[in-house]
């Protein structure tokens, strides 16, 4: 399964709620973790592989692999920080993004069990980045229009060179 890249309309669509956590969802979660690992990503959302369901996985160094099904952001800190982000769906492009430093998230895991996590730092950032994908939002949407347009141009240029 390939990762969908910038320009594919699926990346801009909202994912739908998962009604039942069954073998299909469990297998999707396993596959997503494998793809993220294969492509050296710290997270991956369903829409990035064409699965328009509210599911994402994260695996930040020093932490366990985590599956988030039907997540809800319950709280975000007022304190923010800037950090350079990239995305498997926008290869080769990076930008400084301001996000909340800490969050509280509620979701279900791959075993159908609800959980709540309060976290900060890189894990919080990755969760927010992947959560955005479920709503059709890319990390580039968090930078100024001028910066975003430059990054789109850079991406288009790199894609033309890749195809040549």
HELIX and SHEET records of a PDB file:
HELIX    1   1 UNK A    9  UNK A   12  5                                   4    
HELIX    2   2 UNK A   23  UNK A   38  1                                  16    
HELIX    3   3 UNK A   46  UNK A   49  5                                   4    
HELIX    4   4 UNK A  121  UNK A  134  1                                  14    
HELIX    5   5 UNK A  139  UNK A  142  5                                   4    
HELIX    6   6 UNK A  145  UNK A  163  1                                  19    
SHEET    1   A 5 UNK A  43  UNK A  45  0                                        
SHEET    2   A 5 UNK A  55  UNK A  58 -1                                        
SHEET    3   A 5 UNK A  66  UNK A  76 -1                                        
SHEET    4   A 5 UNK A 102  UNK A 108 -1                                        
SHEET    5   A 5 UNK A 114  UNK A 120 -1                                        
SHEET    1   B 2 UNK A  80  UNK A  85  0                                        
SHEET    2   B 2 UNK A  95  UNK A 100 -1                                        
END                                                                             
